[in-house]
Amino acid sequence: MHCMIPDYGLEGVKKVLLYILLTAGGFLAAIQPAYTKVRLHQLFGSHMVLQRDVEVPVWGWAAPGEAVRLSIGGHTLATRADASGNWKALLPPTPAGGPYTLIVEAENMLKLEDVLFGEVWLCGGQSNMQYTLGMLNYQEADSARANNAMLRMFNVAVDLDYLPKENIKGGQWQPATPENIRNFSGTAYFFGQYLQEHLGVPVGLISSNLGATTIETWMSVGALSAFPQFAPIVEEIRSLNKNFAQLEAELKVYRESWDEQYYLKGPGIEQNWQNPETDISDWKDISIPNFWEWAGLEGHDGAVWFRKEFDLPQGFQGDTFNIALNQIDDYDIAWVNGHKVGESFGNRNWRNYFFPASILKPVGNVLVVRVFDIGGLGGLYTSAFWGNPILNGKWKFKPGLKIDASSFPTPAV
């Protein structure tokens, strides 16, 4: 699941993140599941690359107290699950090479094949690390380079939550092929290819990133506590005396009321301007990317509807289509051919909407985006829709609900 967080501003985000970290510990013991069969963390699987020349931790879960045996490359290791069902073993230092088979045995047996040892890198960051080769419409001219079995990739799915998770959601190791690299970070891919070609050893890349996230998003409470500027925020959060589930429930009720009373109002909502058959004879032209104030709609805060027709790229055969709208000021809802495909809040959130290609047709698809600005400049303003160059250029637009930005209530924690 790809979740987006409403943009509450830097201080609001810091409060949310700190509260998550501070309250998490009390819940973890209560949510530990019971395991009856040996299981590995999702990061460990066939085709993976493990770090060469050092001890490598491998961990997972089994029945409490159950003996777990691992074997790889002629080495056998034994460990035992603790009272909570957690186990860990250290594989011995192994030089670059492979492939190996890793076997994990307890009541059941797991067999991981085509395992390599080499260089492993975590590729984290914001949108510049998140941009995929598919979004860049990049194709390797050298087919041999694109089919590089010594370069392996693992995508960590965006799965935001209010509590730390013991495992990640989905994901698998894949060798570099023309098809696999389309959904992988462009920056990470070129970095990995360079390393593999110059070092001559297997390279594993773990891509874990999310556009517009601040560094605090990735820091533990222990790390954050080293900075005195966070002390007032931590104290304020503690004074709330509510867990995050309660705060989330309150925000959900508030959002439902806010949508009905303030947000989903005005021209276009009842008329269903998102539908392809909408009469747009009185809609005006605008070049995107742009702020609507620069296109003749000065002084308008609130909703503006944008519309663009596009054809499928020649030769497209995928099951899923991606529309990357980048950053929008401030909120948006997007429809394709009348089907809602995405919604985001906050001008720093990365709009990257995936949806079934079955709702598309070869020519004449209609994209409609309702943009809602709560003050200042508004619009689809970020240069270059990298994933969809067909979306650049001339659009149609028409104003919807007009608000007074000085008094309009915006969602807040």
C-alpha positions in Angstrom: 0.0 0.0 0.0 1.3 3.3 -1.0 0.1 5.9 1.6 0.6 9.7 1.5 0.7 11.9 4.7 -1.2 15.2 4.7 1.2 18.2 4.7 0.9 19.6 8.2 4.1 21.6 7.8 7.5 20.8 9.2 6.7 21.3 12.8 3.5 19.2 12.5 5.4 16.4 10.7 8.1 16.4 13.4 5.4 16.1 16.1 3.7 13.2 14.4 7.0 11.4 13.8 8.2 11.9 17.3 4.9 10.8 18.8 5.0 7.6 16.7 8.5 6.8 17.9 7.7 7.6 21.6 4.5 5.6 21.8 5.6 2.6 19.7 7.5 0.7 22.4 4.4 0.1 24.6 2.5 -1.6 21.8 5.1 -3.9 20.2 4.9 -6.6 22.9 1.2 -6.8 22.4 1.3 -7.2 18.7 3.9 -9.9 18.4 2.3 -12.7 16.4 2.8 -16.4 17.2 4.8 -18.5 14.7 4.6 -22.2 14.2 6.8 -22.5 11.1 10.2 -21.1 10.5 10.1 -17.9 8.5 12.6 -15.4 7.2 12.5 -11.6 7.1 11.3 -10.5 3.6 14.7 -9.1 2.7 16.1 -12.7 2.5 15.1 -14.5 -0.6 16.3 -16.3 -3.8 18.6 -14.2 -6.0 19.7 -12.0 -3.1 23.1 -10.5 -2.7 24.8 -10.7 0.7 27.7 -8.6 1.8 31.1 -10.2 1.1 34.0 -10.7 3.6 32.0 -10.0 6.8 29.7 -11.9 9.1 26.1 -11.5 7.8 23.2 -11.6 10.1 20.2 -13.6 9.0 17.0 -13.5 11.1 13.4 -14.5 11.2 10.8 -16.2 13.4 9.8 -19.7 14.5 7.9 -21.3 17.4 9.3 -20.2 20.7 12.3 -22.3 21.7 12.4 -24.1 18.4 15.9 -25.1 17.1 16.7 -23.6 13.7 19.6 -24.8 11.5 21.1 -22.9 8.5 23.5 -24.2 5.9 25.3 -22.5 3.0 28.5 -23.2 1.1 29.5 -26.1 3.3 28.9 -24.2 6.6 26.2 -25.2 9.0 24.9 -23.0 11.9 22.5 -23.7 14.7 20.4 -21.3 16.7 17.2 -21.3 18.7 14.1 -19.0 18.7 13.6 -17.0 21.9 10.5 -16.8 24.0 8.9 -14.4 21.5 9.8 -16.6 18.5 12.7 -14.4 17.2 15.9 -16.0 16.0 19.1 -14.8 14.4 22.3 -16.4 13.0 25.5 -15.0 11.7 26.8 -16.4 8.4 30.6 -16.6 8.2 32.6 -14.2 6.1 32.4 -15.3 2.5 34.4 -13.9 -0.5 32.6 -12.5 -3.5 31.0 -15.1 -5.7 28.3 -17.7 -6.0 25.7 -18.8 -6.7 25.0 -20.5 -3.3 21.9 -22.2 -1.9 20.9 -21.2 1.6 18.8 -23.7 3.5 16.9 -22.9 6.7 15.4 -25.8 8.6 13.2 -26.2 11.6 9.7 -27.9 11.6 9.7 -26.9 7.9 12.5 -26.1 5.4 13.1 -23.0 3.4 15.4 -23.1 0.3 16.9 -19.9 -1.1 18.6 -20.4 -4.4 21.0 -18.3 -6.6 22.4 -16.4 -3.6 25.5 -14.3 -4.4 28.1 -12.6 -2.1 29.3 -9.1 -3.2 28.7 -5.5 -2.4 25.3 -4.5 -0.9 24.2 -0.9 -0.8 21.1 0.8 0.7 19.7 3.4 -1.7 17.6 5.8 0.4 16.5 9.4 -0.1 13.8 11.6 -1.5 12.2 12.0 -5.0 15.6 12.2 -6.7 16.3 8.6 -5.5 12.7 7.5 -6.0 12.5 8.3 -9.8 12.4 5.1 -11.6 13.9 4.3 -15.0 10.3 3.8 -16.3 9.4 7.3 -15.2 12.4 8.5 -17.1 11.4 6.5 -20.1 15.0 5.2 -20.2 15.9 2.1 -22.1 19.4 0.6 -22.2 20.8 0.7 -25.7 23.2 -2.2 -24.8 21.1 -5.3 -24.2 24.0 -7.1 -22.6 24.3 -4.3 -20.0 20.6 -4.4 -19.3 20.7 -8.2 -18.8 23.2 -8.2 -15.9 22.8 -11.2 -13.7 25.5 -9.8 -11.4 23.4 -6.8 -10.5 20.4 -7.5 -8.3 17.7 -5.2 -7.0 15.2 -5.1 -4.2 12.4 -2.5 -4.0 11.1 -1.7 -0.5 7.4 -0.8 -0.8 6.2 2.4 0.7 4.2 1.3 3.6 3.8 4.1 6.1 2.5 3.2 9.6 2.3 4.7 13.0 4.2 1.9 14.7 7.5 0.3 13.8 7.0 -2.9 11.8 8.9 -6.1 12.3 8.9 -6.9 8.6 8.4 -5.1 5.3 5.5 -5.5 2.9 6.3 -7.6 -0.1 9.4 -7.2 -2.3 11.7 -9.7 -3.9 15.2 -9.7 -5.2 15.4 -9.4 -9.0 18.3 -9.5 -11.5 18.7 -6.6 -13.8 16.7 -7.2 -17.0 15.2 -4.6 -19.4 11.8 -5.3 -17.8 12.9 -5.3 -14.1 14.9 -2.1 -14.2 11.9 -0.1 -15.4 10.5 -0.1 -11.8 13.8 0.6 -10.1 15.5 3.8 -9.0 17.4 5.4 -11.9 20.0 6.8 -9.6 20.5 3.5 -7.9 20.7 1.6 -11.1 23.4 3.7 -12.7 25.4 3.6 -9.4 25.1 -0.2 -9.2 26.1 -0.7 -12.9 29.2 1.5 -12.3 30.2 -0.5 -9.2 29.6 -3.9 -10.8 31.6 -3.0 -13.9 34.5 -1.5 -12.1 34.7 -3.9 -9.1 33.9 -7.1 -11.0 31.8 -8.5 -8.2 28.1 -9.0 -7.6 26.2 -5.9 -6.5 22.9 -5.8 -4.6 20.9 -2.6 -4.3 18.1 -2.1 -1.8 15.9 0.9 -2.8 14.1 2.4 0.2 13.0 6.0 -0.4 10.1 8.4 -0.3 9.9 11.8 -2.0 9.8 15.0 0.2 10.5 13.2 3.4 12.7 15.0 5.9 15.6 13.4 7.6 13.6 13.2 10.9 11.3 10.6 9.1 14.2 8.1 9.1 15.6 8.8 12.6 15.0 6.9 15.8 13.9 8.6 19.0 17.3 8.0 20.4 18.9 9.9 17.5 16.4 12.7 17.7 16.9 13.2 21.4 20.4 14.3 20.8 19.1 17.5 19.4 17.8 20.0 22.0 15.5 21.7 19.5 13.2 18.7 19.6 12.7 18.9 23.4 9.6 21.3 23.3 7.9 19.1 20.6 8.5 15.9 22.6 7.1 17.5 25.7 4.0 18.8 23.9 3.3 15.4 22.5 3.6 13.8 25.9 1.2 16.3 27.3 -1.5 15.1 24.9 -1.9 11.9 26.8 -3.4 10.1 23.8 -2.0 7.3 21.8 -1.6 7.7 18.1 -4.6 5.5 17.3 -6.8 7.9 19.2 -5.3 10.9 17.4 -5.8 9.1 14.0 -9.4 8.4 14.8 -10.1 12.0 15.7 -8.4 13.2 12.5 -10.5 10.7 10.4 -13.7 12.1 11.9 -12.5 15.7 11.3 -11.5 14.9 7.7 -14.8 13.4 6.9 -16.6 16.5 8.2 -14.1 18.8 6.6 -14.6 17.2 3.2 -18.3 17.5 3.4 -18.5 21.0 4.7 -15.6 22.7 3.0 -13.5 20.7 0.5 -15.9 18.8 -1.8 -18.0 21.8 -2.6 -18.5 24.3 -5.4 -18.7 24.2 -9.2 -17.6 20.9 -10.7 -18.4 18.6 -7.8 -22.2 18.2 -8.4 -21.7 18.6 -12.2 -19.1 15.8 -12.2 -16.5 17.6 -14.3 -14.3 14.6 -13.9 -16.3 12.8 -16.5 -15.0 12.7 -20.1 -18.3 13.8 -21.6 -18.2 17.2 -19.7 -18.7 20.2 -22.0 -15.4 22.1 -21.9 -16.3 24.7 -24.5 -15.8 27.5 -21.9 -12.7 26.1 -20.4 -9.5 28.1 -21.1 -6.1 27.0 -22.2 -3.1 26.8 -19.9 0.5 25.6 -20.4 1.6 23.1 -17.7 3.7 23.3 -15.6 2.4 26.6 -14.3 0.7 28.5 -11.5 -2.8 29.5 -12.5 -2.1 33.1 -11.2 0.4 33.3 -14.0 -2.3 32.2 -16.5 -4.8 34.9 -15.9 -6.5 33.6 -12.7 -5.1 36.1 -10.2 -6.4 36.2 -6.7 -8.1 32.8 -6.8 -7.7 30.5 -3.8 -9.6 27.3 -3.7 -10.4 24.8 -6.5 -9.4 24.8 -10.1 -10.1 21.9 -12.5 -7.5 20.9 -15.1 -8.1 18.6 -18.0 -5.8 17.0 -20.6 -6.3 14.3 -23.3 -3.6 11.8 -24.0 -3.0 8.7 -26.0 -1.2 5.5 -24.9 2.5 5.4 -25.7 3.1 3.4 -28.9 3.7 -0.3 -28.1 2.4 0.0 -24.5 1.5 -3.5 -23.2 1.6 -3.2 -19.4 -1.1 -4.1 -16.9 -0.5 -1.0 -14.9 -0.2 2.6 -16.0 1.6 5.4 -14.0 0.9 9.1 -14.1 3.5 11.1 -12.3 2.1 14.6 -11.5 5.0 15.5 -9.3 4.3 18.2 -6.7 1.0 20.2 -6.7 0.1 23.3 -4.7 -1.7 22.3 -2.5 -4.2 19.4 -2.7 -5.4 17.3 -5.6 -7.8 14.6 -6.8 -7.1 12.9 -10.1 -9.4 11.0 -12.4 -8.7 9.1 -15.7 -11.7 8.4 -18.0 -13.9 9.2 -15.0 -12.2 6.7 -12.6 -10.5 8.2 -9.5 -6.8 7.2 -9.6 -5.3 9.2 -6.8 -5.6 11.9 -4.1 -2.9 13.7 -2.2 -2.7 16.5 0.4 0.3 18.9 0.8 2.4 20.6 -1.7 5.5 18.6 -0.8 4.0 15.2 -1.5 5.0 13.4 -4.6 2.1 12.5 -6.9 2.8 9.2 -8.4 -0.4 7.4 -9.3 -0.5 3.8 -10.5 -3.8 2.3 -11.8 -5.1 -0.6 -13.9 -4.4 0.0 -17.6 -7.7 -1.7 -18.3 -9.5 1.7 -17.8 -7.4 3.2 -20.7 -8.0 3.1 -24.5 -5.4 3.5 -27.3 -6.4 7.2 -28.0 -8.4 9.9 -26.4 -7.9 9.2 -22.7 -9.1 12.1 -20.4 -7.1 13.1 -17.3 -8.9 15.5 -15.0 -7.2 16.9 -11.9 -9.0 19.0 -9.3 -6.3 21.2 -7.6 -7.2 23.0 -4.4 -5.0 25.8 -3.2 -5.3 27.2 0.4 -3.3 30.3 -0.2 -0.5 31.9 -2.3 0.2 30.5 -5.7 -1.6 27.3 -6.9 -1.3 24.8 -9.6 0.6 22.0 -11.2 3.9 23.8 -11.0 6.8 21.4 -11.0 8.8 21.3 -14.2 8.8 18.1 -16.3 6.3 15.3 -15.7 9.2 12.8 -16.1 7.0 9.8 -16.2 4.5 11.1 -18.7 6.0 13.6 -21.2 2.6 13.4 -23.0 1.2 15.4 -20.1 3.3 18.5 -20.7 2.1 21.4 -22.7 -1.5 22.6 -23.3 -4.2 21.8 -20.9 -7.7 23.1 -20.3 -8.7 24.7 -16.9 -11.7 26.2 -15.2 -12.1 27.6 -11.7 -14.2 25.8 -9.1 -14.8 26.7 -5.5 -13.4 30.1 -4.5 -12.4 30.5 -0.8 -11.1 33.2 1.5 -7.7 31.8 2.4 -7.5 33.9 5.6 -10.5 32.2 7.1 -10.7 28.8 5.4 -10.2 25.9 7.9 -7.4 23.5 6.8 -6.9 20.0 8.2 -4.5 19.8 11.2 -3.5 17.3 13.8 
